[in-house]
């Protein structure tokens, strides 16, 4: 007759390993006799206690997180390493009902485990591109990772054999600061993180730039120690030095050109402007950043020029032009307008403009776009303004086109003034003509000196009747006598006028038309002529 099967709980009691079972709150609900045999704790007093009461305080979180290896308190008060892989029973809502597993003492294999852990740690250090180190006051380096030989040429043994090894290899120019930081860490009263940047002399004699990310550790009852990570940043330092040299060269070139420099972060709308930028506009203080970039720029631009300036750089941002350059009247802090050139180029990321940078020039100093004698804009600026007016007309919806008029003026007796009164009197005449022209137009209009005794005027946003009236006002102003070197002189002027019209498509078209009308006025002594298509010919105005 076969023997009766042994009940499961009897089998558990016969196992040489400890069988542990707890409820959801870690209270011990079952232990087999091996518990008392191995740990020395009586079964009766252990049942009903929390298993966590037997676990080292530093390892309780480890056990809760599911890690199987921790330190357990034995009956003699010692903590020993054990392994307990607990399996949880859960209900249909994944709530823990109980836990059970086998507990095995691993003290005998702890040394092998630590060796394996150390090997894994060293393999991990090999993946770090830097030297991991530890040092203690009065001892020097207590640990160095093997990368010290690859980065600096010294073996770990060479480095650790001398407590003053590191200090002896710091570059002399960096030693005082490095020692001050090092000494402060050794005598710190609390733990803290810090960083050092210095040069270290490698075994081959090469100087290596090091970034040392460190932490001072202060613990009661033991000397201060430090841990850190030394990283070779020589290449980065060389790049930074090259950038500084490049910036210095650019700054020198900029000072030579006497331009103001600006850098505009379009994402944040922050504009950085140099000191020279501020000086051109009469702004107090050194260069600085402006948190509302466009609003700052807009406040500097004459209201009649703002739309044109914004359109110029927007064409660049939309990819229509490779860069932008626009002349406009800026509002100087003294209250007077100054003609400036604003130019630059944008940086794009995935087709989106994120930054613009460029320069600001005082056209009165630059000369090529500004006339010293009359203090008027020159040909380049006039062409730019005219081009903008043409573009606005072309882009306007039917019925909304903005009309404008272009005038070309030529003094009739200018050569005679120069020949009889001298060039000084001729210069005075040109200056007085410039002031009369400016006084006869609106702030939104533009007066420019093209060359010699020729002046251009651009009348913007005017209809034909208003343009005719403005031309007659200009002619009357120029006809009044001038006072040159104490003499009263009357000088006439021939004026060619061309109004905006579909048949003229470019800046050169308008300038040629105005020139033809002016030539007609001069040759036929008409005073003022309005350009019409060839089939009609120029006709007299007024």
C-alpha positions in Angstrom: 0.0 0.0 0.0 1.6 3.4 -1.0 2.6 5.9 1.6 0.4 8.9 2.2 1.7 12.2 0.6 3.4 14.7 2.9 1.4 17.9 3.4 2.9 21.1 1.8 3.6 22.9 5.0 5.5 19.9 6.3 7.7 20.0 3.2 8.4 23.7 3.8 9.4 23.0 7.3 12.0 20.5 6.1 13.7 22.9 3.6 17.2 24.1 4.7 16.5 27.6 3.2 14.3 30.1 5.0 10.8 30.4 3.7 9.3 33.8 4.3 5.7 35.0 3.8 4.3 38.5 4.5 1.0 40.2 4.1 0.5 43.4 2.0 1.9 45.5 4.9 5.1 43.5 5.2 4.0 41.8 8.4 5.4 38.2 8.7 2.7 35.6 8.4 4.8 32.4 7.9 8.4 31.3 8.7 9.8 27.8 8.5 12.3 26.5 11.2 15.3 27.4 9.0 14.6 31.1 10.0 15.6 30.4 13.6 18.4 28.1 12.6 20.1 30.7 10.3 19.2 34.1 11.8 18.9 33.0 15.5 15.5 34.8 15.9 12.8 32.7 17.6 9.9 31.8 15.3 7.3 32.7 17.9 8.5 36.3 18.5 9.2 36.9 14.8 5.8 36.0 13.5 3.6 39.1 13.4 6.5 41.5 13.2 7.2 43.6 10.1 9.9 42.1 8.0 11.3 45.6 7.5 12.2 45.7 11.3 14.9 43.1 10.6 16.3 45.0 7.5 19.2 47.5 7.8 17.6 51.0 7.7 19.7 52.0 4.6 18.3 49.0 2.7 14.6 49.2 3.5 14.0 51.3 0.4 16.0 48.8 -1.6 13.8 45.9 -0.5 10.6 47.9 -1.1 11.7 48.7 -4.7 12.1 45.0 -5.4 15.9 44.5 -5.1 16.6 41.1 -3.7 20.0 41.7 -2.0 20.1 43.6 1.4 21.4 43.4 4.9 19.4 41.5 7.5 19.8 41.9 11.3 20.7 38.6 13.0 20.0 37.7 16.6 23.5 38.6 17.6 23.0 42.2 16.4 25.2 41.9 13.3 23.9 42.7 9.8 24.7 40.2 7.1 24.0 40.2 3.4 21.1 38.0 2.3 19.2 37.4 -0.9 15.4 37.3 -0.8 13.5 37.3 -4.1 9.9 37.9 -3.1 6.9 37.0 -5.3 3.7 38.9 -4.8 0.2 37.5 -5.0 -2.3 40.1 -6.3 -6.0 40.4 -6.8 -7.8 41.2 -10.0 -7.0 44.9 -9.5 -3.3 44.2 -9.1 -3.4 45.0 -5.4 -0.8 43.0 -3.3 -2.3 40.4 -1.1 0.8 38.7 0.2 4.5 38.1 -0.6 6.6 34.9 -0.3 10.1 33.7 -1.1 13.3 32.0 -0.1 15.9 33.8 2.0 19.6 32.8 1.5 22.6 34.1 3.4 25.3 35.3 0.9 28.0 36.5 3.3 30.4 33.8 2.1 30.1 35.0 -1.5 30.0 38.7 -0.7 33.7 39.3 -1.5 33.2 37.7 -5.0 30.1 39.8 -5.5 32.0 43.0 -4.6 34.8 42.0 -7.0 32.2 41.6 -9.8 30.7 44.9 -8.9 34.1 46.6 -9.0 34.8 45.2 -12.4 31.5 46.4 -13.7 32.3 49.8 -12.2 35.7 50.0 -13.8 34.2 49.0 -17.2 31.7 51.8 -16.8 34.5 54.3 -16.0 36.2 53.2 -19.3 33.2 54.6 -21.2 33.5 58.0 -19.7 35.7 60.5 -21.6 37.5 61.9 -18.6 39.3 61.0 -15.4 37.2 60.1 -12.4 39.1 60.8 -9.2 38.8 60.9 -5.4 41.2 62.7 -3.0 41.4 63.1 0.7 43.0 65.7 2.9 46.5 64.6 4.0 46.4 61.6 1.7 46.1 62.9 -1.9 44.4 60.8 -4.5 42.7 57.7 -3.2 41.3 56.7 -6.6 42.0 57.5 -10.2 40.3 55.9 -13.3 42.6 54.4 -16.0 41.9 57.2 -18.4 44.5 59.3 -16.6 47.2 57.5 -18.7 45.4 58.1 -22.0 44.8 61.8 -21.4 47.9 62.8 -19.5 50.4 60.0 -20.1 50.9 59.2 -16.3 50.1 55.8 -14.9 47.7 55.6 -11.9 50.6 54.4 -9.8 52.8 57.4 -10.7 50.0 59.8 -9.9 49.1 58.3 -6.6 52.6 57.8 -5.4 53.0 61.4 -4.5 50.4 63.4 -2.6 51.6 66.6 -4.3 51.6 65.2 -7.8 48.6 67.1 -9.1 49.8 70.5 -7.7 53.2 70.0 -9.3 51.7 69.6 -12.8 49.2 72.5 -12.8 50.4 75.3 -15.1 52.2 78.1 -13.1 49.9 80.8 -14.4 46.9 78.9 -13.1 48.4 77.4 -9.9 47.5 80.2 -7.4 43.8 80.2 -8.3 43.6 76.4 -8.5 45.3 76.0 -5.0 42.9 78.6 -3.5 39.9 76.6 -4.8 41.4 73.3 -3.7 42.3 74.6 -0.2 38.8 75.9 0.3 37.3 72.5 -0.5 39.7 70.7 1.9 38.7 73.1 4.7 35.0 73.4 3.9 32.4 73.1 6.6 29.6 71.7 4.3 29.4 69.7 1.1 29.1 71.6 -2.2 29.8 71.3 -5.9 32.3 73.5 -7.7 34.2 73.7 -11.0 37.8 74.5 -11.9 39.3 75.4 -15.3 43.1 75.2 -15.5 46.0 73.9 -17.6 47.8 70.7 -16.7 51.2 69.6 -18.0 51.1 66.1 -19.5 54.0 63.7 -19.3 55.1 64.5 -22.9 55.3 68.2 -22.0 52.1 69.2 -23.8 49.8 71.6 -22.0 46.3 70.3 -21.6 43.3 72.5 -20.8 41.2 70.8 -18.1 37.6 71.3 -16.9 37.3 69.8 -13.4 33.8 69.1 -12.2 34.2 68.6 -8.5 32.3 68.1 -5.2 33.6 68.6 -1.7 32.2 66.0 0.7 32.1 66.9 4.4 31.1 64.0 6.7 31.2 64.0 10.6 34.2 62.1 12.0 36.3 61.9 8.9 38.6 64.2 6.9 37.2 66.2 4.0 37.4 64.4 0.7 36.7 65.5 -2.9 35.5 63.6 -6.0 35.5 64.9 -9.5 35.7 64.4 -13.2 38.6 65.9 -15.2 37.7 66.5 -18.9 40.2 67.5 -21.6 38.8 70.7 -23.2 41.9 71.8 -25.1 40.1 71.8 -28.5 37.3 73.8 -27.1 39.7 76.4 -25.6 41.5 76.6 -28.9 38.2 77.3 -30.7 37.3 79.9 -28.1 40.7 81.6 -28.5 40.3 81.6 -32.3 36.8 83.1 -31.9 38.1 85.8 -29.6 40.9 86.6 -32.1 38.4 86.7 -34.9 36.1 89.0 -32.8 39.0 91.2 -32.0 39.9 91.5 -35.7 36.3 92.2 -36.6 36.0 94.8 -33.8 39.1 96.5 -35.1 37.8 96.5 -38.6 34.5 97.8 -37.4 36.1 100.7 -35.5 38.1 101.4 -38.7 34.9 101.7 -40.7 33.2 103.7 -37.9 30.0 101.7 -38.2 27.7 100.6 -35.4 27.1 96.9 -35.1 23.8 95.2 -34.2 22.6 91.6 -33.6 18.9 90.9 -33.5 17.5 87.6 -31.9 14.2 87.3 -33.9 12.9 84.5 -31.7 13.1 86.6 -28.5 13.0 90.0 -30.2 16.1 91.1 -28.4 18.4 93.5 -30.1 22.1 93.9 -29.1 23.7 97.2 -30.3 27.3 98.4 -30.0 28.4 101.6 -28.4 29.1 103.1 -31.9 25.5 102.3 -32.9 24.3 104.4 -29.9 26.8 107.2 -30.6 25.5 107.6 -34.2 22.0 108.2 -32.8 23.1 110.3 -29.9 22.0 107.8 -27.3 23.6 107.9 -23.9 25.6 105.1 -22.4 27.5 102.2 -23.9 26.0 99.6 -26.2 23.5 97.3 -24.6 20.6 95.0 -25.4 17.0 96.0 -26.0 14.3 93.5 -25.0 11.8 94.8 -27.5 13.9 94.9 -30.6 11.5 96.2 -33.3 9.8 98.7 -30.9 13.3 100.1 -30.1 14.2 100.4 -33.8 10.8 101.8 -34.8 11.2 104.6 -32.2 14.5 105.6 -34.0 13.0 105.8 -37.5 11.3 108.8 -38.9 7.6 108.0 -39.0 7.5 108.7 -42.7 10.2 106.1 -43.3 9.1 103.3 -41.0 6.9 101.4 -43.5 9.7 101.6 -46.2 12.4 100.3 -43.7 10.2 97.5 -42.5 9.4 96.5 -46.0 13.1 96.4 -46.9 14.1 93.8 -44.3 10.8 91.9 -44.7 11.7 91.3 -48.3 14.9 89.7 -47.2 13.2 87.6 -44.5 10.8 86.3 -47.2 13.7 85.3 -49.4 13.0 87.9 -52.1 16.5 89.5 -51.6 19.7 87.8 -50.4 20.3 90.7 -47.9 18.9 94.1 -47.2 20.3 97.7 -47.2 18.1 100.7 -46.6 18.7 104.4 -46.1 16.4 106.4 -43.9 16.1 109.3 -41.6 16.8 108.4 -38.0 15.7 110.5 -35.0 18.9 111.7 -33.3 18.6 112.2 -29.5 19.2 115.9 -30.1 16.0 116.2 -32.1 17.6 116.6 -35.5 17.2 113.9 -38.2 20.3 112.1 -39.4 20.4 110.0 -42.6 21.7 106.5 -41.9 22.2 103.2 -43.8 20.9 100.1 -42.1 22.0 96.8 -43.6 22.4 93.2 -42.6 21.7 89.5 -43.3 19.5 86.9 -41.6 20.3 83.4 -40.3 17.6 80.8 -41.1 16.8 77.5 -39.4 14.7 75.1 -41.5 13.5 78.1 -43.6 12.6 80.2 -40.6 14.6 83.4 -39.9 15.9 83.3 -36.3 18.5 86.0 -36.2 19.7 89.0 -38.1 23.0 90.9 -37.8 24.6 93.8 -39.6 25.7 97.4 -39.2 24.5 101.0 -39.1 26.4 103.8 -40.9 26.1 107.6 -40.6 25.7 108.6 -44.2 27.0 112.1 -43.5 30.3 110.4 -42.7 30.2 107.7 -45.3 29.8 110.2 -48.2 28.9 107.9 -51.0 25.2 108.1 -50.2 25.2 111.5 -48.6 26.3 114.9 -49.8 28.6 116.8 -47.5 28.1 120.2 -49.1 24.3 120.3 -49.0 23.7 117.8 -46.2 21.2 116.1 -48.5 21.0 112.4 -49.4 22.8 111.4 -52.6 21.9 109.3 -55.7 21.9 105.8 -54.0 19.4 106.8 -51.4 17.1 108.5 -53.9 17.1 105.4 -56.1 16.3 103.2 -53.1 13.3 105.4 -52.1 12.1 105.6 -55.7 12.4 101.8 -56.1 10.3 101.4 -53.0 7.6 103.7 -54.3 7.5 101.8 -57.6 7.2 98.5 -55.7 4.3 99.8 -53.6 2.4 100.9 -56.7 2.9 97.5 -58.4 1.8 95.5 -55.4 -1.3 97.6 -54.7 -4.7 96.3 -55.4 -6.7 97.9 -58.3 -8.0 101.3 -57.2 -5.6 101.4 -54.3 -2.4 102.4 -56.1 -0.4 105.1 -54.4 0.6 107.8 -56.9 3.9 109.7 -56.7 5.9 112.2 -58.8 9.6 112.5 -59.6 11.2 115.9 -60.2 14.6 116.7 -61.7 15.8 120.3 -61.2 18.8 122.0 -62.9 20.0 125.5 -62.1 20.1 127.7 -65.2 22.9 130.1 -64.3 25.1 128.0 -62.1 28.2 128.0 -64.4 28.0 131.8 -64.6 27.9 132.1 -60.8 31.0 130.0 -60.5 32.8 131.9 -63.3 32.0 135.4 -62.0 31.8 135.0 -58.2 33.9 131.9 -57.7 33.3 128.4 -56.5 32.8 129.5 -52.9 29.7 131.5 -54.0 28.6 128.5 -56.1 28.8 126.3 -53.0 26.7 128.8 -51.0 24.1 128.8 -53.8 23.8 125.0 -53.7 23.4 125.1 -50.0 20.7 127.7 -50.1 18.9 125.9 -52.9 18.9 122.7 -50.8 17.4 124.5 -47.8 14.7 126.1 -50.0 13.8 122.7 -51.5 13.5 121.1 -48.1 11.3 123.9 -46.8 9.0 123.5 -49.8 8.1 119.8 -49.4 6.5 117.7 -46.8 8.5 115.6 -44.3 7.4 112.5 -46.2 9.0 113.7 -49.4 12.6 113.3 -50.3 15.1 115.9 -51.7 18.4 114.7 -53.0 21.5 116.1 -54.7 22.3 114.0 -57.7 25.4 115.7 -59.0 26.7 119.3 -59.7 23.7 121.6 -59.7 21.1 118.8 -60.3 18.6 118.0 -57.6 15.9 115.3 -57.5 12.6 115.5 -55.5 10.3 112.5 -54.8 6.8 113.5 -53.9 5.1 110.5 -52.4 1.3 109.8 -52.0 0.2 112.7 -54.1 -2.4 113.1 -56.8 -1.8 115.0 -60.0 -3.3 118.3 -58.9 -1.4 118.3 -55.6 1.9 117.5 -57.4 1.3 120.4 -59.8 0.7 122.8 -57.0 3.8 121.5 -55.1 6.0 122.0 -58.3 4.8 125.6 -58.7 5.6 126.2 -55.0 9.1 124.8 -55.6 9.7 126.9 -58.7 8.6 130.1 -56.9 10.9 129.4 -53.9 13.9 128.9 -56.2 13.1 132.0 -58.2 13.5 134.3 -55.2 16.8 136.2 -55.0 19.9 134.7 -53.2 22.5 136.4 -51.1 25.9 135.2 -52.1 29.0 136.8 -50.5 27.1 140.0 -49.8 25.6 140.2 -53.4 22.0 139.6 -54.4 21.7 137.1 -57.2 18.7 135.7 -59.1 19.0 132.2 -60.5 16.4 130.4 -62.5 15.8 126.6 -62.6 14.4 124.2 -65.1 12.2 121.4 -63.6 11.2 118.2 -65.3 8.3 116.3 -63.7 7.1 112.8 -64.3 4.0 111.3 -62.5 3.7 107.6 -61.7 2.1 105.7 -64.6 1.9 102.1 -65.8 4.2 102.7 -68.8 7.2 103.3 -66.6 8.4 100.1 -64.8 11.8 100.8 -63.3 13.8 103.5 -61.4 15.8 104.2 -64.6 12.6 104.6 -66.6 11.5 107.4 -64.2 14.8 109.1 -64.1 15.2 109.1 -67.9 11.6 110.5 -68.2 12.3 113.2 -65.7 15.6 114.0 -67.5 13.8 114.3 -70.8 11.2 116.6 -69.3 13.9 118.8 -67.7 15.9 119.0 -70.9 12.7 120.1 -72.7 12.0 122.8 -70.1 15.6 124.1 -70.3 15.9 124.1 -74.1 12.5 125.8 -74.6 12.8 128.0 -71.5 9.5 126.5 -70.2 10.5 126.5 -66.5 8.6 123.4 -65.7 7.6 120.5 -68.0 5.5 117.5 -67.2 6.5 114.3 -69.0 3.9 112.5 -71.1 4.2 109.5 -73.4 6.1 110.2 -76.6 3.0 110.4 -78.8 1.9 113.4 -76.7 5.3 115.0 -75.9 6.1 117.0 -72.8 3.8 119.8 -72.0 4.1 122.9 -69.9 2.9 123.0 -66.3 1.1 126.0 -65.0 
